Amino acid sequence: MQGPLRFAVLGDPIEHSRSPAIHTAALVRLGIEGSYVAIRAGSPELVDAVQELRQGTLHGLNITMPLKTEAAALADSLTEEAARAGSVNTMRARNGVVEGLSSDVIAFTRAIRDPRFETRAPLLVLGAGGAAAAALVGTAGRQVYLAARDESRARELIQRVKREAEVIPFAAGVAGALVVNATPLGMNGERLPEAVTRIASGLIDLAYGSGETQAVAHAHAEGLPVMDGIEFLVVQAAVSFEWWLGRPAPLEVMAEAARNV
């Protein structure tokens, strides 16, 4: 890559994104000339950005809701995990070929193995979108329950990613489960259903806002181990950064930037 490098995150909403601060801090720490910006985007803007990747005028993309599935369809090639999930949140181009990665999948694989969480706890994944798909793919080998407000979408997701999971009502909980909130609930102060966290053994909450989500606050009050959305975001960001640049990501710097936006 020839500098200065250009990176961006696309989605809607996007104003809350901490990714520009995280990646800018990493670029500065490593002395890499470049920029990373957040762009409010729908389908037309995503198509344009992918074309910029292909032309080499853009050097890396992150994709967030609601464009992850569409990004997978626009990529020329997908990693095995992204293909299974049908979801892409990181893109790059090599020799004009646009590649799609799901750093969500890799981050989920790392997250559920975190020593804070019980190694044999069943998983309760909330959601039926791209993040939930990545969670199902990234949690192979564990007993999984899937809950979405539209149960038909949950069943379709299980069939699509070819992952065994039991669909349960969205408001139901699973005793001793590690709960994975792969929905936006909590970004604007919403609560997860009480039963979901009341009988859980831990929480991975992808949602984040200006402060703790209601789910994270409740889990802390109950003494449960928690990985909040900002911590998960930093893990994802590190995976993307290393995939784009082939260099180890400065995790501590990225985490500090994420917390101080």
Secondary structure, DSSP 4 states (H G I P E B T S, - for coil): --SSEEEEEEESS-TT--HHHHHHHHHHHTT--EEEEEEE--HHHHHHHHHHHHHTS--EEEE-TT-HHHHHHH-SEE-HHHHHHT--SEEEEETTEEEEE-HHHHHHHHHHT-TTS-TT--EEEE-SSHHHHHHHHHTTTS-EEEE-SSHHHHHHHHHHHT---EE--TT---TT-EEEE-SSTTTTSPPPPHHHHHT-SEEEE----SS--HHHHHHHHTT--EE-HHHHHHHHHHHHHHHHHSS---HHHHHHHHHT-
